[in-house]
Each structure stands twice: as C-alpha cells, then as structure tokens.
Amino acid sequence: MVWMTFFDQNDWMTQKETKKQLQATKDNIKFLLAKTEAMEQELIQLQSDPQKLEQFAREKYRMKRENEDLYIIERK
C-alpha cells in the first residue's frame, strides 16, 4: 500500500495532477462550446440582417461608403 501511494507510476500526486488537468480541460471545453454557440448566433444574424452585416464590415474591416471619410481613433 505504501509503495502504491508514494513510489508507483500512478501514485497519489500523479493522480491528483491528472484530475486537475482533466478539470481544466473540461472547463476549456465548456468555454469553447459557449464561444462557438455565440459565434453561430452572430453568423445567423449576419446572414439574415443587412444592417448587422454592414456594422460588422465597418467595425471589423474598416469598410466605408464612397462618400464617407473614415477616421480611426486608437486607444492605448
């Protein structure tokens, strides 16, 4: 029992670290699934709403209409 607790390749500390890594991976999966869901909703909005598409193009790609001037103010 002492050998398995401290000296074996699957000792108590290794098991504890493995469980910690597993929990971190599960938390990361939850975060990424939530982010994927939000991105899918945004895609649906962009495909169905022309105003949202224009807003996205203006903000992300700095697009503008021909008769407009574009001023970019960067915050530090």
Short mmCIF file of the C-alpha atoms (twelve columns), coordinates in Angstrom:
data_MODEL
# 
_entry.id   MODEL 
# 
loop_
_atom_site.group_PDB 
_atom_site.id 
_atom_site.type_symbol 
_atom_site.label_atom_id 
_atom_site.label_alt_id 
_atom_site.label_comp_id 
_atom_site.label_asym_id 
_atom_site.label_seq_id 
_atom_site.Cartn_x 
_atom_site.Cartn_y 
_atom_site.Cartn_z 
_atom_site.pdbx_PDB_model_num 
ATOM 1  C CA . MET A 1  0.000   0.000  0.000   1 
ATOM 2  C CA . VAL A 2  2.831   2.405  0.853   1 
ATOM 3  C CA . TRP A 3  4.587   1.561  -2.416  1 
ATOM 4  C CA . MET A 4  1.455   2.341  -4.456  1 
ATOM 5  C CA . THR A 5  0.825   5.584  -2.573  1 
ATOM 6  C CA . PHE A 6  4.264   7.131  -2.991  1 
ATOM 7  C CA . PHE A 7  6.524   5.243  -5.404  1 
ATOM 8  C CA . ASP A 8  4.354   3.725  -8.134  1 
ATOM 9  C CA . GLN A 9  3.983   5.449  -11.510 1 
ATOM 10 C CA . ASN A 10 0.316   6.022  -10.652 1 
ATOM 11 C CA . ASP A 11 0.962   7.444  -7.199  1 
ATOM 12 C CA . TRP A 12 -1.348  9.787  -5.336  1 
ATOM 13 C CA . MET A 13 0.304   13.017 -6.545  1 
ATOM 14 C CA . THR A 14 0.201   11.910 -10.175 1 
ATOM 15 C CA . GLN A 15 -3.485  11.057 -9.858  1 
ATOM 16 C CA . LYS A 16 -4.183  14.421 -8.254  1 
ATOM 17 C CA . GLU A 17 -2.352  16.275 -11.055 1 
ATOM 18 C CA . THR A 18 -4.173  14.233 -13.699 1 
ATOM 19 C CA . LYS A 19 -7.557  15.079 -12.167 1 
ATOM 20 C CA . LYS A 20 -6.556  18.748 -12.092 1 
ATOM 21 C CA . GLN A 21 -5.619  18.661 -15.782 1 
ATOM 22 C CA . LEU A 22 -8.854  16.845 -16.623 1 
ATOM 23 C CA . GLN A 23 -10.919 19.521 -14.863 1 
ATOM 24 C CA . ALA A 24 -9.025  22.285 -16.662 1 
ATOM 25 C CA . THR A 25 -9.682  20.550 -19.982 1 
ATOM 26 C CA . LYS A 26 -13.394 20.174 -19.182 1 
ATOM 27 C CA . ASP A 27 -13.598 23.875 -18.256 1 
ATOM 28 C CA . ASN A 28 -11.866 24.783 -21.528 1 
ATOM 29 C CA . ILE A 29 -14.327 22.630 -23.490 1 
ATOM 30 C CA . LYS A 30 -17.284 24.391 -21.827 1 
ATOM 31 C CA . PHE A 31 -15.792 27.787 -22.619 1 
ATOM 32 C CA . LEU A 32 -15.127 26.891 -26.251 1 
ATOM 33 C CA . LEU A 33 -18.611 25.409 -26.722 1 
ATOM 34 C CA . ALA A 34 -20.175 28.595 -25.364 1 
ATOM 35 C CA . LYS A 35 -17.987 30.694 -27.638 1 
ATOM 36 C CA . THR A 36 -18.893 28.517 -30.638 1 
ATOM 37 C CA . GLU A 37 -22.593 28.931 -29.857 1 
ATOM 38 C CA . ALA A 38 -22.201 32.715 -29.654 1 
ATOM 39 C CA . MET A 39 -20.329 32.785 -32.962 1 
ATOM 40 C CA . GLU A 40 -23.033 30.652 -34.628 1 
ATOM 41 C CA . GLN A 41 -25.691 33.090 -33.405 1 
ATOM 42 C CA . GLU A 42 -23.659 36.008 -34.748 1 
ATOM 43 C CA . LEU A 43 -23.325 34.248 -38.108 1 
ATOM 44 C CA . ILE A 44 -27.088 33.741 -38.299 1 
ATOM 45 C CA . GLN A 45 -27.614 37.439 -37.540 1 
ATOM 46 C CA . LEU A 46 -25.085 38.489 -40.179 1 
ATOM 47 C CA . GLN A 47 -26.716 36.282 -42.794 1 
ATOM 48 C CA . SER A 48 -30.237 37.483 -42.053 1 
ATOM 49 C CA . ASP A 49 -29.819 41.173 -41.133 1 
ATOM 50 C CA . PRO A 50 -28.177 43.527 -43.668 1 
ATOM 51 C CA . GLN A 51 -27.700 46.232 -41.027 1 
ATOM 52 C CA . LYS A 52 -25.728 43.865 -38.811 1 
ATOM 53 C CA . LEU A 53 -23.637 42.820 -41.808 1 
ATOM 54 C CA . GLU A 54 -22.850 46.455 -42.609 1 
ATOM 55 C CA . GLN A 55 -21.997 47.167 -38.968 1 
ATOM 56 C CA . PHE A 56 -19.699 44.131 -38.859 1 
ATOM 57 C CA . ALA A 57 -17.929 45.146 -42.082 1 
ATOM 58 C CA . ARG A 58 -17.441 48.700 -40.841 1 
ATOM 59 C CA . GLU A 59 -16.100 47.667 -37.432 1 
ATOM 60 C CA . LYS A 60 -14.031 44.647 -38.358 1 
ATOM 61 C CA . TYR A 61 -12.711 45.507 -41.814 1 
ATOM 62 C CA . ARG A 62 -12.999 49.315 -41.642 1 
ATOM 63 C CA . MET A 63 -15.095 49.463 -44.786 1 
ATOM 64 C CA . LYS A 64 -16.851 52.665 -45.763 1 
ATOM 65 C CA . ARG A 65 -19.139 54.074 -48.383 1 
ATOM 66 C CA . GLU A 66 -17.714 56.083 -51.270 1 
ATOM 67 C CA . ASN A 67 -18.956 59.425 -49.986 1 
ATOM 68 C CA . GLU A 68 -17.668 58.927 -46.426 1 
ATOM 69 C CA . ASP A 69 -14.416 59.680 -44.674 1 
ATOM 70 C CA . LEU A 70 -13.055 57.241 -42.144 1 
ATOM 71 C CA . TYR A 71 -11.239 58.391 -39.020 1 
ATOM 72 C CA . ILE A 72 -9.660  55.759 -36.814 1 
ATOM 73 C CA . ILE A 73 -9.080  56.605 -33.188 1 
ATOM 74 C CA . GLU A 74 -6.922  54.053 -31.409 1 
ATOM 75 C CA . ARG A 75 -6.934  53.839 -27.635 1 
ATOM 76 C CA . LYS A 76 -3.808  52.931 -25.751 1 
# 
